Amino acid sequence: MRTINLGLIALFTAAAWTIAAAQQPAILQPLTTTLGRAPATLHTGAAYYLPATLDTIRWGYLPNAESAPILTVPSGSVLTFDTLSHEGLLEDQGRDPLRFFGGFGVPADQVLADGIAITGSTLAHDFVNDGPHIIIGPVAVDGAQPGDLLRIDFLSFTPRVPYGVISNRHGKGALPGEFPETPAPAADASAAHPERFHNNSQFVRLRTVDGRLICSLPAGDGRTVDFPAAPFLGTVGLAPASSARTSSIPPADYGGNLDIRYLTAGSTLYLPVQTPGAKLFVSDPHFAQGNGEVALTAVEGSLRATLRVTVLKFGRPGYPSAGRITTPFAETPDYWIPIGLDPDLNEAMKKAVRNAVDYLSLNHHLTRAEALAYLSAATDFEVSQAVDRTKGIHALIRKRDFPPSGKPGR
């Protein structure tokens, strides 16, 4: 059996980190712990800055109809959130980001101070029963009422750190009971003994190559698998019309943990308002994700996220459909994206198809039969994620096939 010198591994890892530092994105520590008007040093164009602090977050569950807003803003406001990834902070990773990331050679000054403050606090988090996500919000938007839509324009996503984590946990992911290929968690597994969970976390470096962000996954013998980064927020939602404690894991008609990888900068998400003020929340920042998210997580990494929020009234200019939208709907410069959600993947598919037929027949002069035929011939229906209890399917309807002039697309 080989003997592994952990000291040498740590030394080589730290050396590699130093060499890579010249290529990596900057560390974006919190600018302030004060919520409100954006500080002059923010430089995102936002009017408001929302850091992750004990006063602005909840860990593992969503705001609800009774939750007091942390901030109220006018419709049309631009907000910047310093979102915080849960990976490296959770109990099965020791609830100690300095120790966890330090084990991969990350210097202490490159570990985010807000993560250290939250994990070092007495804030309760139920690793077994709650979700993993660190939720910022809710933010109320003036004039939003049930029946309205909140339009969320994603303006920019900037990595706060040059590293992320992909995790696979027992009983979760697309192959529960098969992966991770390790013993089941011990009965006494805890943050004090995270190794006893026997879960699997892969460390990923983020670097810049020819002006492009690249994720590098170690593949043994000094090799890496490199793939493009495409940052987005996995979780964006509005408080449900309920007083119940709702897990942050499953998405629903109010949005939440949708995990749709096309919602990068330049895209738009429309969410039906459930409660007065809309009560927006965000979380689950990703550097990259494949459709399905089969291990359980994407490349989870903290982002500085800037977005614009606008209240839309049905029948008024700007509303994206001739019919009321009652489920999440998205668009990019290239696609309209109807969405279907259900615990049963087959039912999620049916809902996505129905929503796509409705959208085309109401807005693009197709009969329902023609809409279904077009979707069958020209539209991809993809699995957004299959690991969050409620499954997601999204359709990618090409905008170029429906030019405003009415002439055929090319």
C-alpha positions as CSV (number, residue, x, y, z in Angstrom):
1,M,0.0,0.0,0.0
2,R,1.4,3.4,-0.9
3,T,2.2,5.9,1.9
4,I,0.8,9.4,1.1
5,N,2.8,12.3,2.5
6,L,0.0,14.8,3.2
7,G,2.5,17.6,4.1
8,L,4.1,17.3,0.7
9,I,0.7,17.3,-1.0
10,A,-0.3,20.5,0.9
11,L,3.0,22.1,-0.1
12,F,2.7,21.3,-3.8
13,T,-1.0,22.4,-3.7
14,A,-0.1,25.7,-2.2
15,A,2.7,26.2,-4.8
16,A,0.3,25.4,-7.6
17,W,-2.1,27.9,-6.2
18,T,0.5,30.6,-6.1
19,I,1.5,30.0,-9.8
20,A,-2.2,30.0,-10.8
21,A,-2.9,33.2,-9.0
22,A,-1.9,35.4,-11.9
23,Q,-4.6,33.8,-14.1
24,Q,-7.4,33.8,-11.6
25,P,-10.3,36.2,-11.0
26,A,-9.9,38.7,-8.1
27,I,-11.2,38.0,-4.6
28,L,-14.4,40.0,-3.9
29,Q,-14.7,40.3,-0.2
30,P,-17.8,42.0,1.2
31,L,-17.7,45.8,0.6
32,T,-19.6,46.4,3.8
33,T,-21.9,44.6,6.2
34,T,-24.5,47.4,5.8
35,L,-27.5,46.7,3.7
36,G,-28.9,49.5,1.5
37,R,-27.6,52.2,-0.9
38,A,-24.7,50.9,-2.9
39,P,-21.2,52.1,-1.8
40,A,-19.2,54.1,-4.3
41,T,-16.7,51.3,-4.6
42,L,-19.2,48.8,-6.0
43,H,-19.0,49.8,-9.7
44,T,-21.8,47.6,-10.9
45,G,-24.3,50.3,-11.7
46,A,-26.6,49.1,-8.9
47,A,-28.5,51.5,-6.6
48,Y,-28.6,49.0,-3.8
49,Y,-26.1,46.5,-2.3
50,L,-27.1,43.4,-0.4
51,P,-24.4,41.5,1.5
52,A,-24.8,38.1,3.0
53,T,-24.9,38.8,6.8
54,L,-26.8,37.2,9.7
55,D,-29.4,40.0,9.3
56,T,-30.0,39.4,5.6
57,I,-30.0,35.6,5.2
58,R,-31.8,32.5,6.2
59,W,-30.1,29.1,5.9
60,G,-31.9,26.3,4.2
61,Y,-35.5,27.6,4.0
62,L,-37.4,30.3,2.1
63,P,-39.0,33.5,3.1
64,N,-42.8,33.3,3.3
65,A,-45.9,35.5,3.3
66,E,-45.2,36.6,6.9
67,S,-41.5,37.4,6.4
68,A,-40.5,41.0,6.9
69,P,-38.6,42.5,3.9
70,I,-35.0,43.2,4.5
71,L,-35.3,46.1,2.0
72,T,-38.0,47.7,-0.1
73,V,-37.1,49.1,-3.5
74,P,-39.0,50.9,-6.4
75,S,-39.9,48.9,-9.5
76,G,-37.1,49.2,-12.0
77,S,-34.3,49.2,-9.4
78,V,-30.9,47.6,-10.0
79,L,-29.6,45.5,-7.1
80,T,-26.3,43.8,-6.5
81,F,-26.2,40.8,-4.2
82,D,-23.0,39.4,-2.8
83,T,-24.2,35.8,-2.9
84,L,-22.5,33.1,-0.9
85,S,-22.2,29.5,-2.0
86,H,-23.0,26.9,0.7
87,E,-20.3,24.5,-0.5
88,G,-17.4,24.5,1.8
89,L,-19.6,25.8,4.6
90,L,-21.9,22.8,5.2
91,E,-21.7,20.4,8.1
92,D,-20.4,17.5,6.0
93,Q,-17.5,19.7,5.1
94,G,-16.9,20.8,8.7
95,R,-18.8,24.1,8.9
96,D,-15.4,25.8,8.7
97,P,-14.5,27.3,5.4
98,L,-10.9,28.2,6.5
99,R,-10.1,24.6,7.2
100,F,-12.0,23.1,4.3
101,F,-10.6,25.4,1.6
102,G,-7.3,25.5,3.3
103,G,-7.1,21.8,2.7
104,F,-6.9,22.6,-1.0
105,G,-4.2,25.2,-0.6
106,V,-6.5,28.3,-0.5
107,P,-4.8,31.0,1.5
108,A,-6.8,32.4,4.5
109,D,-7.2,35.8,2.9
110,Q,-8.9,34.2,-0.2
111,V,-11.6,32.7,1.9
112,L,-14.7,34.9,2.0
113,A,-15.2,36.8,5.3
114,D,-19.0,36.5,5.1
115,G,-18.8,32.7,5.0
116,I,-16.5,32.7,7.9
117,A,-18.8,34.9,9.9
118,I,-21.9,32.8,9.2
119,T,-20.4,29.4,9.9
120,G,-18.7,30.7,13.0
121,S,-21.9,32.1,14.4
122,T,-24.6,30.3,16.4
123,L,-27.0,30.4,13.5
124,A,-28.9,27.1,13.4
125,H,-28.9,25.0,10.3
126,D,-30.5,21.6,10.1
127,F,-28.3,19.7,7.7
128,V,-30.7,16.7,7.5
129,N,-34.1,18.5,7.2
130,D,-33.3,21.9,5.7
131,G,-31.9,22.8,2.3
132,P,-28.2,23.7,2.0
133,H,-28.7,27.2,0.5
134,I,-27.8,30.5,2.0
135,I,-30.8,32.7,1.0
136,I,-30.5,36.5,0.8
137,G,-33.9,38.3,1.1
138,P,-36.7,38.9,0.9
139,V,-36.6,42.2,-1.0
140,A,-40.0,43.9,-1.5
141,V,-40.7,45.7,-4.7
142,D,-43.1,48.7,-4.5
143,G,-46.4,48.1,-6.3
144,A,-46.2,44.3,-6.7
145,Q,-49.4,42.4,-6.0
146,P,-50.6,38.9,-6.4
147,G,-51.4,38.3,-10.1
148,D,-48.6,40.5,-11.3
149,L,-45.3,39.3,-12.8
150,L,-41.9,40.3,-11.5
151,R,-39.4,40.7,-14.4
152,I,-35.9,39.9,-13.3
153,D,-33.2,41.0,-15.8
154,F,-29.8,39.4,-15.0
155,L,-27.2,42.1,-15.8
156,S,-23.9,40.6,-14.6
157,F,-22.4,37.8,-12.6
158,T,-18.8,38.2,-11.3
159,P,-17.1,35.4,-9.4
160,R,-16.1,36.4,-5.9
161,V,-13.5,33.6,-5.6
162,P,-11.4,31.6,-8.1
163,Y,-12.6,28.3,-6.9
164,G,-15.7,26.2,-6.6
165,V,-16.9,22.8,-5.4
166,I,-19.0,19.9,-7.0
167,S,-20.5,17.7,-4.4
168,N,-22.2,14.2,-4.4
169,R,-23.9,13.2,-1.2
170,H,-25.4,9.9,0.0
171,G,-29.1,9.5,-0.8
172,K,-29.0,12.4,-3.3
173,G,-28.2,13.1,-6.9
174,A,-29.4,11.2,-10.0
175,L,-27.9,7.9,-8.7
176,P,-28.8,7.7,-5.0
177,G,-27.6,4.4,-3.5
178,E,-24.9,4.0,-6.2
179,F,-22.9,7.2,-5.7
180,P,-20.9,8.2,-3.8
181,E,-19.1,4.8,-3.9
182,T,-18.2,5.1,-0.3
183,P,-19.6,3.7,3.0
184,A,-22.9,5.1,4.2
185,P,-22.7,8.0,6.7
186,A,-21.9,7.0,10.3
187,A,-24.5,7.6,13.0
188,D,-22.3,10.1,14.7
189,A,-21.4,12.1,11.6
190,S,-21.3,15.8,12.4
191,A,-19.6,19.1,11.7
192,A,-17.0,18.0,14.3
193,H,-16.4,14.8,12.3
194,P,-17.3,15.6,8.7
195,E,-15.3,12.7,7.3
196,R,-17.9,10.4,8.8
197,F,-20.5,11.5,6.3
198,H,-18.4,9.8,3.6
199,N,-19.7,12.3,1.0
200,N,-17.6,13.4,-2.0
201,S,-16.6,17.0,-2.8
202,Q,-14.5,17.8,-5.8
203,F,-12.5,21.1,-5.8
204,V,-12.5,23.1,-9.0
205,R,-10.3,26.0,-9.9
206,L,-11.5,29.0,-11.9
207,R,-9.1,30.8,-14.2
208,T,-9.0,33.2,-17.1
209,V,-7.6,32.0,-20.4
210,D,-7.6,34.4,-23.4
211,G,-10.3,36.5,-21.7
212,R,-12.6,33.5,-21.1
213,L,-13.5,32.0,-17.7
214,I,-12.5,28.3,-17.5
215,C,-13.3,25.7,-14.8
216,S,-10.5,23.2,-14.2
217,L,-11.4,19.9,-12.6
218,P,-8.4,17.8,-11.4
219,A,-8.4,14.4,-13.1
220,G,-5.3,12.7,-11.5
221,D,-1.6,12.6,-12.4
222,G,-1.6,16.4,-12.7
223,R,-4.1,16.4,-15.5
224,T,-7.3,18.5,-15.5
225,V,-10.6,18.5,-17.4
226,D,-11.2,22.1,-18.5
227,F,-14.6,23.4,-19.5
228,P,-16.2,26.8,-19.9
229,A,-17.6,28.7,-17.0
230,A,-21.1,30.2,-17.4
231,P,-22.1,31.8,-14.1
232,F,-25.7,32.1,-13.1
233,L,-27.9,31.9,-10.0
234,G,-29.5,28.5,-9.4
235,T,-32.1,29.9,-7.0
236,V,-34.2,33.0,-7.7
237,G,-37.7,33.2,-6.4
238,L,-40.6,35.0,-4.7
239,A,-42.0,34.3,-1.3
240,P,-44.8,31.7,-1.5
241,A,-48.2,32.6,-0.2
242,S,-47.9,30.4,2.9
243,S,-46.8,30.8,6.5
244,A,-45.2,27.4,6.5
245,R,-41.4,26.7,6.7
246,T,-40.5,25.8,3.1
247,S,-37.3,24.0,2.2
248,S,-35.0,25.8,-0.2
249,I,-34.5,22.6,-2.2
250,P,-37.6,22.1,-4.5
251,P,-38.6,24.7,-7.0
252,A,-42.3,25.7,-7.5
253,D,-44.5,28.1,-9.3
254,Y,-42.8,31.0,-7.3
255,G,-39.5,30.0,-8.8
256,G,-36.7,29.1,-6.3
257,N,-34.2,26.4,-7.1
258,L,-34.9,26.2,-10.8
259,D,-31.3,25.5,-11.8
260,I,-31.7,26.6,-15.5
261,R,-28.2,27.1,-16.8
262,Y,-29.4,29.5,-19.6
263,L,-30.1,32.2,-17.0
264,T,-26.7,33.8,-17.4
265,A,-26.1,37.6,-17.8
266,G,-28.4,39.0,-20.5
267,S,-31.3,36.7,-19.8
268,T,-34.6,37.4,-18.1
269,L,-36.8,35.4,-15.7
270,Y,-40.5,36.2,-15.2
271,L,-42.0,35.0,-11.9
272,P,-45.7,35.2,-10.8
273,V,-46.1,37.3,-7.7
274,Q,-47.6,35.3,-4.8
275,T,-47.6,37.9,-2.0
276,P,-47.8,41.8,-1.8
277,G,-44.4,43.3,-2.5
278,A,-43.3,40.1,-4.4
279,K,-40.5,39.4,-1.8
280,L,-37.6,38.4,-4.0
281,F,-34.9,36.1,-2.7
282,V,-31.7,34.8,-4.4
283,S,-29.2,32.1,-3.6
284,D,-27.2,29.1,-5.0
285,P,-24.6,30.8,-7.2
286,H,-23.1,28.5,-9.9
287,F,-19.9,28.8,-12.1
288,A,-21.1,26.1,-14.5
289,Q,-23.8,23.4,-14.7
290,G,-24.8,20.7,-17.1
291,N,-28.5,20.0,-17.8
292,G,-29.6,17.4,-15.2
293,E,-27.0,18.4,-12.5
294,V,-26.6,14.7,-12.0
295,A,-24.1,14.6,-9.2
296,L,-26.3,16.8,-7.0
297,T,-24.6,20.1,-7.4
298,A,-23.1,22.2,-10.2
299,V,-19.8,24.0,-9.9
300,E,-20.9,25.9,-6.8
301,G,-19.1,29.2,-6.3
302,S,-19.9,32.6,-4.8
303,L,-21.0,35.4,-7.2
304,R,-21.5,39.1,-7.1
305,A,-24.8,39.2,-8.9
306,T,-26.4,42.3,-10.4
307,L,-30.0,42.3,-11.6
308,R,-33.0,44.6,-12.3
309,V,-36.5,44.1,-10.9
310,T,-39.6,45.4,-12.6
311,V,-43.3,44.9,-11.8
312,L,-45.4,44.0,-14.8
313,K,-49.2,44.2,-14.8
314,F,-51.3,41.9,-17.0
315,G,-52.4,43.7,-20.2
316,R,-50.0,46.5,-19.8
317,P,-46.9,47.2,-22.1
318,G,-44.0,44.9,-21.3
319,Y,-46.1,41.9,-20.2
320,P,-44.6,39.0,-22.1
321,S,-47.7,37.2,-23.2
322,A,-51.3,37.8,-24.3
323,G,-52.4,35.4,-21.6
324,R,-51.6,35.4,-17.9
325,I,-48.4,33.7,-16.9
326,T,-48.8,31.7,-13.7
327,T,-45.6,29.6,-13.7
328,P,-41.9,30.6,-14.2
329,F,-41.1,31.7,-17.8
330,A,-37.7,32.9,-19.1
331,E,-36.0,34.3,-22.2
332,T,-32.5,34.9,-23.5
333,P,-31.5,36.8,-26.6
334,D,-32.0,33.6,-28.6
335,Y,-34.8,31.7,-26.9
336,W,-38.2,31.8,-25.2
337,I,-38.1,29.3,-22.3
338,P,-41.4,27.8,-21.0
339,I,-40.8,25.7,-17.9
340,G,-42.5,22.7,-16.4
341,L,-42.1,21.6,-12.7
342,D,-43.3,18.4,-11.0
343,P,-42.0,15.7,-8.7
344,D,-42.6,13.3,-11.6
345,L,-40.3,13.9,-14.5
346,N,-42.9,12.7,-17.0
347,E,-45.4,15.2,-15.6
348,A,-42.9,18.0,-15.6
349,M,-42.4,17.3,-19.3
350,K,-46.1,17.4,-20.0
351,K,-46.4,20.8,-18.1
352,A,-43.5,22.2,-20.2
353,V,-45.1,21.1,-23.4
354,R,-48.5,22.6,-22.4
355,N,-46.9,25.9,-21.4
356,A,-45.0,26.0,-24.7
357,V,-48.1,25.3,-26.7
358,D,-50.0,28.0,-24.8
359,Y,-47.2,30.5,-25.4
360,L,-47.0,29.9,-29.1
361,S,-50.7,29.8,-29.8
362,L,-51.4,32.9,-27.7
363,N,-48.5,35.0,-29.0
364,H,-47.3,33.8,-32.4
365,H,-50.5,33.2,-34.5
366,L,-50.2,29.4,-34.5
367,T,-53.2,27.1,-33.9
368,R,-52.6,24.7,-31.0
369,A,-52.1,21.8,-33.4
370,E,-49.6,23.9,-35.4
371,A,-47.8,24.9,-32.2
372,L,-47.4,21.2,-31.1
373,A,-46.2,20.2,-34.5
374,Y,-43.6,23.0,-34.5
375,L,-42.4,22.1,-31.0
376,S,-42.0,18.5,-32.1
377,A,-40.0,19.4,-35.1
378,A,-37.9,22.3,-34.0
379,T,-37.7,22.7,-30.2
380,D,-35.5,21.0,-27.7
381,F,-37.0,20.0,-24.3
382,E,-34.2,19.6,-21.7
383,V,-34.0,18.4,-18.2
384,S,-33.0,21.4,-16.1
385,Q,-32.3,19.3,-13.0
386,A,-33.4,15.9,-11.8
387,V,-32.0,16.1,-8.2
388,D,-34.1,18.7,-6.3
389,R,-37.2,16.6,-5.4
390,T,-39.3,18.6,-7.9
391,K,-37.9,18.0,-11.4
392,G,-37.6,20.7,-14.0
393,I,-38.0,20.6,-17.8
394,H,-37.5,23.6,-20.0
395,A,-38.2,24.2,-23.7
396,L,-35.9,26.3,-26.0
397,I,-38.1,28.0,-28.6
398,R,-35.9,29.8,-31.1
399,K,-36.8,33.4,-31.5
400,R,-35.4,33.6,-35.0
401,D,-38.1,31.3,-36.2
402,F,-40.7,33.9,-35.3
403,P,-39.4,37.3,-36.7
404,P,-41.5,40.3,-35.9
405,S,-42.0,41.0,-39.6
406,G,-43.9,37.8,-40.0
407,K,-41.4,36.7,-42.7
408,P,-40.0,33.1,-42.4
409,G,-37.0,32.7,-40.2
410,R,-33.6,31.6,-41.5
